[in-house]
Protein backbone atom coordinates (compact mmCIF):
# COMPACT_ATOMS: atom_id res chain seq x y z
CA UNK A 1 0.00 0.00 0.00
CA UNK A 2 2.85 2.39 0.90
CA UNK A 3 4.57 1.55 -2.35
CA UNK A 4 1.47 2.37 -4.32
CA UNK A 5 1.06 5.65 -2.45
CA UNK A 6 4.71 6.52 -3.13
CA UNK A 7 4.25 5.70 -6.80
CA UNK A 8 1.11 7.84 -6.93
CA UNK A 9 2.87 10.83 -5.36
CA UNK A 10 5.77 10.43 -7.77
CA UNK A 11 3.42 10.33 -10.75
CA UNK A 12 1.43 13.30 -9.43
CA UNK A 13 4.61 15.31 -9.02
CA UNK A 14 5.70 14.45 -12.52
CA UNK A 15 2.30 15.43 -13.89
CA UNK A 16 2.47 18.79 -12.11
CA UNK A 17 5.85 19.47 -13.69
CA UNK A 18 4.59 18.70 -17.21
CA UNK A 19 3.12 22.16 -17.97
CA UNK A 20 6.42 23.87 -17.10
CA UNK A 21 8.38 21.35 -19.15
CA UNK A 22 5.92 21.79 -22.01
CA UNK A 23 6.26 25.57 -21.89
CA UNK A 24 10.05 25.35 -21.92
CA UNK A 25 10.02 22.94 -24.83
CA UNK A 26 7.59 25.13 -26.73
CA UNK A 27 9.74 28.23 -26.24
CA UNK A 28 12.90 26.39 -27.24
CA UNK A 29 11.38 24.88 -30.39
CA UNK A 30 9.67 28.10 -31.55
CA UNK A 31 9.66 28.91 -34.39
CA UNK A 32 9.90 25.69 -36.36
CA UNK A 33 8.24 26.97 -39.56
CA UNK A 34 7.69 30.26 -41.44
CA UNK A 35 5.73 33.13 -39.86
CA UNK A 36 3.15 35.45 -41.44
CA UNK A 37 2.97 39.16 -40.73
CA UNK A 38 -0.37 40.59 -41.88
CA UNK A 39 -0.76 44.30 -42.60
CA UNK A 40 -3.98 46.21 -43.28
CA UNK A 41 -2.52 48.43 -45.99
CA UNK A 42 -1.66 48.06 -49.68
CA UNK A 43 1.97 47.62 -50.75
CA UNK A 44 4.13 50.70 -51.19
CA UNK A 45 3.30 52.77 -48.11
CA UNK A 46 5.06 53.27 -44.80
CA UNK A 47 3.29 50.29 -43.22
CA UNK A 48 4.42 47.99 -46.02
CA UNK A 49 8.00 49.29 -45.80
CA UNK A 50 8.07 48.91 -42.01
CA UNK A 51 6.68 45.39 -42.24
CA UNK A 52 9.19 44.30 -44.88
CA UNK A 53 12.17 45.73 -43.02
CA UNK A 54 11.01 44.25 -39.71
CA UNK A 55 10.14 40.92 -41.33
CA UNK A 56 13.56 40.65 -42.93
CA UNK A 57 15.35 41.33 -39.65
CA UNK A 58 12.99 39.10 -37.64
CA UNK A 59 13.79 36.29 -40.02
CA UNK A 60 17.47 36.72 -39.24
CA UNK A 61 16.77 36.75 -35.51
CA UNK A 62 14.34 33.80 -35.44
CA UNK A 63 15.88 31.63 -38.15
CA UNK A 64 12.64 31.29 -40.13
CA UNK A 65 11.19 33.22 -43.09
CA UNK A 66 8.64 35.94 -42.28
CA UNK A 67 6.10 36.30 -45.09
CA UNK A 68 4.42 39.72 -45.42
CA UNK A 69 0.74 39.45 -46.32
CA UNK A 70 -1.17 42.59 -47.33
CA UNK A 71 -4.91 42.59 -46.60
CA UNK A 72 -6.12 46.15 -47.16
CA UNK A 73 -9.74 47.11 -46.63
CA UNK A 74 -12.16 48.43 -44.00
CA UNK A 75 -9.48 50.71 -42.50
CA UNK A 76 -7.29 47.73 -41.43
CA UNK A 77 -10.22 45.83 -39.86
CA UNK A 78 -10.02 42.95 -42.36
CA UNK A 79 -6.38 42.33 -41.51
CA UNK A 80 -7.01 42.64 -37.79
CA UNK A 81 -9.90 40.18 -37.83
CA UNK A 82 -7.80 37.68 -39.80
CA UNK A 83 -5.21 37.69 -37.02
CA UNK A 84 -7.81 37.63 -34.24
CA UNK A 85 -9.22 34.43 -35.81
CA UNK A 86 -5.79 32.86 -36.43
CA UNK A 87 -4.36 30.05 -34.29
CA UNK A 88 -2.75 31.53 -31.15
CA UNK A 89 0.60 29.88 -31.76
CA UNK A 90 2.86 32.83 -32.62
CA UNK A 91 2.99 32.08 -36.34
CA UNK A 92 0.56 34.85 -37.35
CA UNK A 93 1.52 38.42 -36.42
CA UNK A 94 -0.33 41.69 -36.98
CA UNK A 95 1.46 44.92 -37.82
CA UNK A 96 -0.42 47.20 -35.43
CA UNK A 97 -1.00 50.86 -36.39
CA UNK A 98 -2.89 53.86 -34.97
CA UNK A 99 -5.91 52.80 -37.04
CA UNK A 100 -6.39 49.96 -34.55
CA UNK A 101 -6.68 52.49 -31.71
CA UNK A 102 -8.88 54.87 -33.71
CA UNK A 103 -11.25 52.20 -35.06
CA UNK A 104 -12.28 51.13 -31.57
CA UNK A 105 -14.38 54.30 -31.38
CA UNK A 106 -14.78 55.19 -35.05
CA UNK A 107 -16.79 52.02 -35.77
CA UNK A 108 -20.04 51.44 -33.89
CA UNK A 109 -19.73 47.69 -34.31
CA UNK A 110 -16.73 45.47 -35.02
CA UNK A 111 -16.45 41.69 -35.07
CA UNK A 112 -13.71 41.87 -32.43
CA UNK A 113 -12.50 43.94 -29.49
CA UNK A 114 -8.91 44.83 -30.31
CA UNK A 115 -7.68 45.38 -26.76
CA UNK A 116 -9.19 42.18 -25.39
CA UNK A 117 -8.80 39.90 -28.42
CA UNK A 118 -5.16 40.71 -29.23
CA UNK A 119 -1.99 40.42 -27.15
CA UNK A 120 0.65 43.15 -27.53
CA UNK A 121 4.12 41.90 -28.42
CA UNK A 122 6.47 44.80 -29.13
CA UNK A 123 6.64 48.36 -30.37
CA UNK A 124 8.74 49.09 -33.46
CA UNK A 125 8.81 52.74 -34.52
CA UNK A 126 7.04 56.06 -34.13
CA UNK A 127 7.18 58.98 -36.55
CA UNK A 128 5.47 62.38 -36.59
CA UNK A 129 3.21 64.09 -39.03
CA UNK A 130 4.00 67.58 -40.26
CA UNK A 131 1.62 70.53 -40.57
CA UNK A 132 1.89 71.76 -44.16
CA UNK A 133 0.12 74.56 -45.99
CA UNK A 134 -0.04 75.77 -49.56
CA UNK A 135 2.70 78.41 -50.01
CA UNK A 136 0.15 80.95 -51.30
CA UNK A 137 -1.32 81.26 -47.78
CA UNK A 138 0.01 84.15 -45.68
CA UNK A 139 0.87 81.69 -42.90
CA UNK A 140 4.37 80.74 -41.76
CA UNK A 141 3.90 79.62 -38.15
CA UNK A 142 1.44 77.70 -35.98
CA UNK A 143 0.31 80.87 -34.13
CA UNK A 144 -0.37 82.47 -37.52
CA UNK A 145 -2.39 79.41 -38.60
CA UNK A 146 -4.49 79.58 -35.43
CA UNK A 147 -5.02 83.34 -35.79
CA UNK A 148 -5.97 83.01 -39.47
CA UNK A 149 -8.43 80.19 -38.75
CA UNK A 150 -10.06 82.18 -35.95
CA UNK A 151 -10.35 85.26 -38.16
CA UNK A 152 -11.72 83.16 -41.05
CA UNK A 153 -13.81 80.38 -39.44
CA UNK A 154 -14.69 77.59 -41.85
CA UNK A 155 -12.68 79.08 -44.75
CA UNK A 156 -9.63 76.82 -44.45
CA UNK A 157 -9.99 73.35 -45.98
CA UNK A 158 -8.03 70.61 -44.21
CA UNK A 159 -7.19 67.63 -46.41
CA UNK A 160 -6.70 64.09 -45.16
CA UNK A 161 -6.21 60.58 -46.51
CA UNK A 162 -9.68 59.58 -45.30
CA UNK A 163 -12.05 59.71 -42.34
CA UNK A 164 -10.42 58.28 -39.23
CA UNK A 165 -6.91 58.23 -40.67
CA UNK A 166 -4.00 59.41 -38.53
CA UNK A 167 -3.72 62.43 -40.84
CA UNK A 168 -7.37 63.28 -40.18
CA UNK A 169 -7.17 62.68 -36.45
CA UNK A 170 -3.98 64.77 -36.11
CA UNK A 171 -5.87 67.71 -37.60
CA UNK A 172 -8.96 67.14 -35.47
CA UNK A 173 -6.85 67.04 -32.31
CA UNK A 174 -5.31 70.36 -33.38
CA UNK A 175 -8.74 71.88 -34.01
CA UNK A 176 -9.99 70.65 -30.65
CA UNK A 177 -7.03 72.01 -28.67
CA UNK A 178 -6.73 75.29 -30.59
CA UNK A 179 -10.47 75.98 -30.60
CA UNK A 180 -10.65 76.62 -34.34
CA UNK A 181 -12.82 75.56 -37.25
CA UNK A 182 -11.30 74.09 -40.41
CA UNK A 183 -13.39 72.13 -42.91
CA UNK A 184 -12.26 68.52 -43.23
CA UNK A 185 -11.93 67.28 -46.83
CA UNK A 186 -11.30 63.51 -46.91
CA UNK A 187 -9.57 61.89 -49.89
CA UNK A 188 -9.10 58.27 -50.80
CA UNK A 189 -5.44 58.23 -49.88
CA UNK A 190 -2.67 60.67 -49.08
CA UNK A 191 -1.35 61.06 -52.64
CA UNK A 192 -4.44 62.76 -54.16
CA UNK A 193 -4.77 64.92 -51.05
CA UNK A 194 -1.18 66.13 -51.46
CA UNK A 195 -1.75 66.82 -55.15
CA UNK A 196 -4.71 69.06 -54.38
CA UNK A 197 -2.84 70.74 -51.53
CA UNK A 198 0.00 71.69 -53.87
CA UNK A 199 -2.57 72.79 -56.46
CA UNK A 200 -4.34 75.07 -53.99
CA UNK A 201 -7.71 73.26 -53.93
CA UNK A 202 -7.17 72.69 -50.18
CA UNK A 203 -4.98 74.72 -47.86
CA UNK A 204 -3.84 72.63 -44.87
CA UNK A 205 -2.78 69.05 -44.21
CA UNK A 206 -1.25 67.10 -41.32
CA UNK A 207 0.72 64.76 -43.53
CA UNK A 208 3.23 62.00 -42.79
CA UNK A 209 6.79 63.35 -42.67
CA UNK A 210 8.21 60.83 -45.21
CA UNK A 211 5.79 61.87 -47.96
CA UNK A 212 5.88 65.65 -47.40
CA UNK A 213 9.55 66.23 -46.57
CA UNK A 214 10.80 66.47 -50.16
CA UNK A 215 7.94 68.76 -51.19
CA UNK A 216 8.81 71.06 -48.28
CA UNK A 217 12.47 71.12 -49.23
CA UNK A 218 11.54 71.85 -52.86
CA UNK A 219 9.30 74.78 -51.84
CA UNK A 220 6.11 73.16 -53.13
CA UNK A 221 4.69 73.10 -49.60
CA UNK A 222 5.39 75.20 -46.52
CA UNK A 223 6.07 73.24 -43.35
CA UNK A 224 4.94 74.87 -40.10
CA UNK A 225 5.71 72.31 -37.39
CA UNK A 226 5.94 68.60 -36.64
CA UNK A 227 3.36 66.86 -34.48
CA UNK A 228 5.75 64.92 -32.22
CA UNK A 229 7.04 66.19 -28.88
CA UNK A 230 10.61 66.21 -30.21
CA UNK A 231 11.94 67.84 -33.42
CA UNK A 232 12.31 65.66 -36.50
CA UNK A 233 15.79 64.81 -37.76
CA UNK A 234 14.38 64.85 -41.29
CA UNK A 235 12.99 68.40 -40.86
CA UNK A 236 15.28 69.82 -38.17
CA UNK A 237 14.39 73.47 -38.86
CA UNK A 238 10.74 73.00 -37.92
CA UNK A 239 9.47 73.46 -34.35
CA UNK A 240 6.95 71.16 -32.71
CA UNK A 241 3.25 71.99 -32.47
CA UNK A 242 3.56 71.44 -28.71
CA UNK A 243 5.74 74.54 -28.42
CA UNK A 244 2.60 76.56 -29.20
CA UNK A 245 -0.10 74.12 -28.01
CA UNK A 246 1.29 72.50 -24.83
CA UNK A 247 0.30 68.85 -24.56
CA UNK A 248 -0.31 68.35 -28.27
CA UNK A 249 1.16 65.13 -29.69
CA UNK A 250 0.12 63.04 -32.66
CA UNK A 251 2.31 60.33 -34.11
CA UNK A 252 2.04 57.42 -36.45
CA UNK A 253 3.50 54.26 -34.95
CA UNK A 254 3.84 50.56 -35.66
CA UNK A 255 4.21 47.49 -33.50
CA UNK A 256 3.39 43.79 -33.36
CA UNK A 257 0.52 41.86 -31.80
CA UNK A 258 -0.74 38.27 -31.83
CA UNK A 259 -4.01 36.51 -30.90
CA UNK A 260 -4.80 36.83 -27.19
CA UNK A 261 -4.18 33.21 -26.13
CA UNK A 262 -0.69 33.00 -27.63
CA UNK A 263 1.70 31.49 -25.02
CA UNK A 264 3.65 34.04 -23.01
CA UNK A 265 6.93 32.28 -23.78
CA UNK A 266 6.35 32.75 -27.49
CA UNK A 267 5.45 36.43 -27.03
CA UNK A 268 8.66 36.89 -25.03
CA UNK A 269 10.66 35.26 -27.81
CA UNK A 270 9.29 37.63 -30.47
CA UNK A 271 9.67 40.62 -28.14
CA UNK A 272 13.34 39.85 -27.51
CA UNK A 273 13.97 39.39 -31.23
CA UNK A 274 12.27 42.73 -32.00
CA UNK A 275 14.27 44.56 -29.34
CA UNK A 276 17.47 43.02 -30.71
CA UNK A 277 16.55 44.53 -34.09
CA UNK A 278 15.99 47.96 -32.55
CA UNK A 279 19.40 47.75 -30.85
CA UNK A 280 21.15 47.01 -34.18
CA UNK A 281 22.91 50.10 -35.66
CA UNK A 282 21.93 48.97 -39.15
CA UNK A 283 18.23 49.02 -38.30
CA UNK A 284 18.60 52.26 -36.35
CA UNK A 285 20.16 53.99 -39.35
CA UNK A 286 17.51 52.71 -41.75
CA UNK A 287 14.62 53.81 -39.56
CA UNK A 288 16.29 57.19 -38.99
CA UNK A 289 16.21 57.70 -42.77
CA UNK A 290 12.41 57.45 -42.52
CA UNK A 291 12.32 60.10 -39.80
CA UNK A 292 11.29 57.50 -37.23
CA UNK A 293 12.19 57.11 -33.58
CA UNK A 294 12.35 53.66 -31.99
CA UNK A 295 9.89 52.03 -29.56
CA UNK A 296 11.92 49.44 -27.63
CA UNK A 297 10.46 47.87 -24.50
CA UNK A 298 8.43 45.03 -23.09
CA UNK A 299 5.14 43.66 -24.35
CA UNK A 300 3.52 45.44 -21.39
CA UNK A 301 5.07 48.75 -22.49
CA UNK A 302 3.52 48.38 -25.93
CA UNK A 303 0.24 47.32 -24.35
CA UNK A 304 0.15 50.55 -22.33
CA UNK A 305 0.72 52.58 -25.49
CA UNK A 306 -2.23 50.81 -27.14
CA UNK A 307 -4.53 51.52 -24.19
CA UNK A 308 -3.43 55.16 -23.97
CA UNK A 309 -3.79 55.74 -27.72
CA UNK A 310 -7.22 54.10 -27.82
CA UNK A 311 -8.44 56.40 -25.04
CA UNK A 312 -6.84 59.50 -26.58
CA UNK A 313 -8.18 59.01 -30.10
CA UNK A 314 -11.57 57.97 -28.78
CA UNK A 315 -11.97 61.49 -27.38
CA UNK A 316 -10.93 63.03 -30.70
CA UNK A 317 -13.28 60.82 -32.75
CA UNK A 318 -16.19 61.82 -30.53
CA UNK A 319 -15.24 65.51 -30.73
CA UNK A 320 -15.03 65.39 -34.53
CA UNK A 321 -18.15 63.25 -34.95
CA UNK A 322 -16.09 61.22 -37.43
CA UNK A 323 -17.69 58.29 -39.24
CA UNK A 324 -16.13 55.59 -41.44
CA UNK A 325 -15.87 56.30 -45.19
C-alpha positions in Angstrom: 0.0 0.0 0.0 2.9 2.4 0.9 4.6 1.6 -2.3 1.5 2.4 -4.3 1.1 5.7 -2.5 4.7 6.5 -3.1 4.3 5.7 -6.8 1.1 7.8 -6.9 2.9 10.8 -5.4 5.8 10.4 -7.8 3.4 10.3 -10.7 1.4 13.3 -9.4 4.6 15.3 -9.0 5.7 14.5 -12.5 2.3 15.4 -13.9 2.5 18.8 -12.1 5.8 19.5 -13.7 4.6 18.7 -17.2 3.1 22.2 -18.0 6.4 23.9 -17.1 8.4 21.4 -19.1 5.9 21.8 -22.0 6.3 25.6 -21.9 10.0 25.3 -21.9 10.0 22.9 -24.8 7.6 25.1 -26.7 9.7 28.2 -26.2 12.9 26.4 -27.2 11.4 24.9 -30.4 9.7 28.1 -31.5 9.7 28.9 -34.4 9.9 25.7 -36.4 8.2 27.0 -39.6 7.7 30.3 -41.4 5.7 33.1 -39.9 3.2 35.4 -41.4 3.0 39.2 -40.7 -0.4 40.6 -41.9 -0.8 44.3 -42.6 -4.0 46.2 -43.3 -2.5 48.4 -46.0 -1.7 48.1 -49.7 2.0 47.6 -50.7 4.1 50.7 -51.2 3.3 52.8 -48.1 5.1 53.3 -44.8 3.3 50.3 -43.2 4.4 48.0 -46.0 8.0 49.3 -45.8 8.1 48.9 -42.0 6.7 45.4 -42.2 9.2 44.3 -44.9 12.2 45.7 -43.0 11.0 44.3 -39.7 10.1 40.9 -41.3 13.6 40.7 -42.9 15.3 41.3 -39.6 13.0 39.1 -37.6 13.8 36.3 -40.0 17.5 36.7 -39.2 16.8 36.7 -35.5 14.3 33.8 -35.4 15.9 31.6 -38.1 12.6 31.3 -40.1 11.2 33.2 -43.1 8.6 35.9 -42.3 6.1 36.3 -45.1 4.4 39.7 -45.4 0.7 39.5 -46.3 -1.2 42.6 -47.3 -4.9 42.6 -46.6 -6.1 46.2 -47.2 -9.7 47.1 -46.6 -12.2 48.4 -44.0 -9.5 50.7 -42.5 -7.3 47.7 -41.4 -10.2 45.8 -39.9 -10.0 43.0 -42.4 -6.4 42.3 -41.5 -7.0 42.6 -37.8 -9.9 40.2 -37.8 -7.8 37.7 -39.8 -5.2 37.7 -37.0 -7.8 37.6 -34.2 -9.2 34.4 -35.8 -5.8 32.9 -36.4 -4.4 30.1 -34.3 -2.8 31.5 -31.1 0.6 29.9 -31.8 2.9 32.8 -32.6 3.0 32.1 -36.3 0.6 34.9 -37.4 1.5 38.4 -36.4 -0.3 41.7 -37.0 1.5 44.9 -37.8 -0.4 47.2 -35.4 -1.0 50.9 -36.4 -2.9 53.9 -35.0 -5.9 52.8 -37.0 -6.4 50.0 -34.5 -6.7 52.5 -31.7 -8.9 54.9 -33.7 -11.2 52.2 -35.1 -12.3 51.1 -31.6 -14.4 54.3 -31.4 -14.8 55.2 -35.1 -16.8 52.0 -35.8 -20.0 51.4 -33.9 -19.7 47.7 -34.3 -16.7 45.5 -35.0 -16.5 41.7 -35.1 -13.7 41.9 -32.4 -12.5 43.9 -29.5 -8.9 44.8 -30.3 -7.7 45.4 -26.8 -9.2 42.2 -25.4 -8.8 39.9 -28.4 -5.2 40.7 -29.2 -2.0 40.4 -27.1 0.7 43.2 -27.5 4.1 41.9 -28.4 6.5 44.8 -29.1 6.6 48.4 -30.4 8.7 49.1 -33.5 8.8 52.7 -34.5 7.0 56.1 -34.1 7.2 59.0 -36.5 5.5 62.4 -36.6 3.2 64.1 -39.0 4.0 67.6 -40.3 1.6 70.5 -40.6 1.9 71.8 -44.2 0.1 74.6 -46.0 0.0 75.8 -49.6 2.7 78.4 -50.0 0.1 81.0 -51.3 -1.3 81.3 -47.8 0.0 84.2 -45.7 0.9 81.7 -42.9 4.4 80.7 -41.8 3.9 79.6 -38.1 1.4 77.7 -36.0 0.3 80.9 -34.1 -0.4 82.5 -37.5 -2.4 79.4 -38.6 -4.5 79.6 -35.4 -5.0 83.3 -35.8 -6.0 83.0 -39.5 -8.4 80.2 -38.8 -10.1 82.2 -35.9 -10.3 85.3 -38.2 -11.7 83.2 -41.0 -13.8 80.4 -39.4 -14.7 77.6 -41.9 -12.7 79.1 -44.7 -9.6 76.8 -44.4 -10.0 73.3 -46.0 -8.0 70.6 -44.2 -7.2 67.6 -46.4 -6.7 64.1 -45.2 -6.2 60.6 -46.5 -9.7 59.6 -45.3 -12.1 59.7 -42.3 -10.4 58.3 -39.2 -6.9 58.2 -40.7 -4.0 59.4 -38.5 -3.7 62.4 -40.8 -7.4 63.3 -40.2 -7.2 62.7 -36.4 -4.0 64.8 -36.1 -5.9 67.7 -37.6 -9.0 67.1 -35.5 -6.8 67.0 -32.3 -5.3 70.4 -33.4 -8.7 71.9 -34.0 -10.0 70.6 -30.6 -7.0 72.0 -28.7 -6.7 75.3 -30.6 -10.5 76.0 -30.6 -10.6 76.6 -34.3 -12.8 75.6 -37.3 -11.3 74.1 -40.4 -13.4 72.1 -42.9 -12.3 68.5 -43.2 -11.9 67.3 -46.8 -11.3 63.5 -46.9 -9.6 61.9 -49.9 -9.1 58.3 -50.8 -5.4 58.2 -49.9 -2.7 60.7 -49.1 -1.3 61.1 -52.6 -4.4 62.8 -54.2 -4.8 64.9 -51.0 -1.2 66.1 -51.5 -1.8 66.8 -55.1 -4.7 69.1 -54.4 -2.8 70.7 -51.5 0.0 71.7 -53.9 -2.6 72.8 -56.5 -4.3 75.1 -54.0 -7.7 73.3 -53.9 -7.2 72.7 -50.2 -5.0 74.7 -47.9 -3.8 72.6 -44.9 -2.8 69.1 -44.2 -1.3 67.1 -41.3 0.7 64.8 -43.5 3.2 62.0 -42.8 6.8 63.4 -42.7 8.2 60.8 -45.2 5.8 61.9 -48.0 5.9 65.6 -47.4 9.5 66.2 -46.6 10.8 66.5 -50.2 7.9 68.8 -51.2 8.8 71.1 -48.3 12.5 71.1 -49.2 11.5 71.9 -52.9 9.3 74.8 -51.8 6.1 73.2 -53.1 4.7 73.1 -49.6 5.4 75.2 -46.5 6.1 73.2 -43.3 4.9 74.9 -40.1 5.7 72.3 -37.4 5.9 68.6 -36.6 3.4 66.9 -34.5 5.7 64.9 -32.2 7.0 66.2 -28.9 10.6 66.2 -30.2 11.9 67.8 -33.4 12.3 65.7 -36.5 15.8 64.8 -37.8 14.4 64.9 -41.3 13.0 68.4 -40.9 15.3 69.8 -38.2 14.4 73.5 -38.9 10.7 73.0 -37.9 9.5 73.5 -34.3 6.9 71.2 -32.7 3.3 72.0 -32.5 3.6 71.4 -28.7 5.7 74.5 -28.4 2.6 76.6 -29.2 -0.1 74.1 -28.0 1.3 72.5 -24.8 0.3 68.9 -24.6 -0.3 68.3 -28.3 1.2 65.1 -29.7 0.1 63.0 -32.7 2.3 60.3 -34.1 2.0 57.4 -36.5 3.5 54.3 -35.0 3.8 50.6 -35.7 4.2 47.5 -33.5 3.4 43.8 -33.4 0.5 41.9 -31.8 -0.7 38.3 -31.8 -4.0 36.5 -30.9 -4.8 36.8 -27.2 -4.2 33.2 -26.1 -0.7 33.0 -27.6 1.7 31.5 -25.0 3.6 34.0 -23.0 6.9 32.3 -23.8 6.3 32.8 -27.5 5.5 36.4 -27.0 8.7 36.9 -25.0 10.7 35.3 -27.8 9.3 37.6 -30.5 9.7 40.6 -28.1 13.3 39.9 -27.5 14.0 39.4 -31.2 12.3 42.7 -32.0 14.3 44.6 -29.3 17.5 43.0 -30.7 16.6 44.5 -34.1 16.0 48.0 -32.5 19.4 47.8 -30.9 21.2 47.0 -34.2 22.9 50.1 -35.7 21.9 49.0 -39.2 18.2 49.0 -38.3 18.6 52.3 -36.3 20.2 54.0 -39.3 17.5 52.7 -41.7 14.6 53.8 -39.6 16.3 57.2 -39.0 16.2 57.7 -42.8 12.4 57.5 -42.5 12.3 60.1 -39.8 11.3 57.5 -37.2 12.2 57.1 -33.6 12.3 53.7 -32.0 9.9 52.0 -29.6 11.9 49.4 -27.6 10.5 47.9 -24.5 8.4 45.0 -23.1 5.1 43.7 -24.3 3.5 45.4 -21.4 5.1 48.7 -22.5 3.5 48.4 -25.9 0.2 47.3 -24.4 0.1 50.5 -22.3 0.7 52.6 -25.5 -2.2 50.8 -27.1 -4.5 51.5 -24.2 -3.4 55.2 -24.0 -3.8 55.7 -27.7 -7.2 54.1 -27.8 -8.4 56.4 -25.0 -6.8 59.5 -26.6 -8.2 59.0 -30.1 -11.6 58.0 -28.8 -12.0 61.5 -27.4 -10.9 63.0 -30.7 -13.3 60.8 -32.8 -16.2 61.8 -30.5 -15.2 65.5 -30.7 -15.0 65.4 -34.5 -18.1 63.2 -35.0 -16.1 61.2 -37.4 -17.7 58.3 -39.2 -16.1 55.6 -41.4 -15.9 56.3 -45.2 
